[in-house]
């Protein structure tokens, strides 16, 4: 049954989509590198993190098939993601306010 | 709790008897039975605990007189580093989840084993591998001397073998993550018919909350430790200020894991406390849902407060304010637990057995730890006592007086179930009394000395601290005497103790419905759960 599930997941995503996502990841990495050379002051980190979030979403949904999984797995991932968001926010409470 | 009759006392054979192809030690170290793996962890943990205690005693002995009579500064640095690494990463973090959690989680939810038995065995092997790698670091380029926190920039510059020690801890992290993953899956997928989430024992709730912390927080430590190795090997400059790096970033990353890790250490003991109190009060636990939810709340709030370890580390004033405020939030769910425990005892038919007395000791010692934590959570007072003996005293009251005392108490509670034999209760009570006296003599003077300005991690001290230091040293001897008596009594109980029935304490959770020691698959037939876990019909009437 698990094998059938895995098969149905892989059938829902075409090989072309995988290649497109892979190319998107490479492009986004290039944008990250390019953005580090532009002086956006405090927004540099925000831009970088937004790009990273987009990349992570693509990997999790397409390559890891979370898009097709049960709700419980999405909830689990949501909890982990929310915790990460809180951790980043509190770290910025230090970094952005240092004198 | 279950709608089945209590299982006969001896169901053919127990998990202690070899039934497979393998014999001797191989039947244990390659076993995928969660109970055997729990015992393997128990033996491993207490082996390292003994080493950690010896190192601690040596550190105290150094303080008998000022002036570094036994060890020089470098050796003393190595001693407290090893003591910290062994006690934290090899004993208290795996602690109750890896040992008693492994043994009792599946039984308490009516399962035959954990969801991934082989992964469970792999976790133990990773633990052993990590421990060996740490020990190897002792024989390479000198003992690591950074303290268990591996703070940069010192940890990336010291010539001692930090790389190997850090890599060992990295491996241990995987063991912890896999155990957490196993427990979460087991709780979601393997509960007996009728066991809804709110019919689970509170020990299982505590393990569940802990498992989430293990899974989410430990990877942060893993990547942080890898960054240290990368810094040492490739000199990238992530943390090194001379290369434009940020050493405070290391502290953030380290404490993002290591503060939640404190809850990995303390949540499972709190779960065990809920079990012990309700059993020996012969009453349904007061505020079941509140205690269960407070475990999750502590696990979550634990992620919000790491900055209080860094108040004097160079973080912004805004961060200092935010983290100080958030730190006080932890007191709310902790208070919920303590008040509900006390309310459970109220009008209960209390039976003063050794496990219950350990819980009483825990509440006293943990309260001192908690109240001294307020001093450290408040910005103004923290600045005065930071990096002093006050922190060492507070930490040991929380982790040793809280977590480890309940580890001992939980062992006294569940040992008859694990081995079908009872230890000498009178000796157990004496051992606790000696432990309690030794503990307070050892650590209370540290609070006083810290308040008076005695810095931690120094191999010598000013003459003004001599009296308190000596009281503390004598306390360490008494504590060790208590430990020896306690462990000897337990070990003797395992082999020669009086045989006991299935339910010597009158417990109501599922483990007390199976035989002592349990059969390999825990139950003759999977139980069907019909009512809440702490149902005492005699108290309900």
Interface residues (C-beta under 8 A of the other chain):
Chain A: X72 X79 X80 X83 X86 X87 X90 X91 X93 X94 X95 X96 X97 X98 X99
Chain B: X188 X212 X215 X216 X220 X248 X252 X256 X300 X303 X304 X306 X307 X314 X315 X316 X317 X318 X319 X322 X323
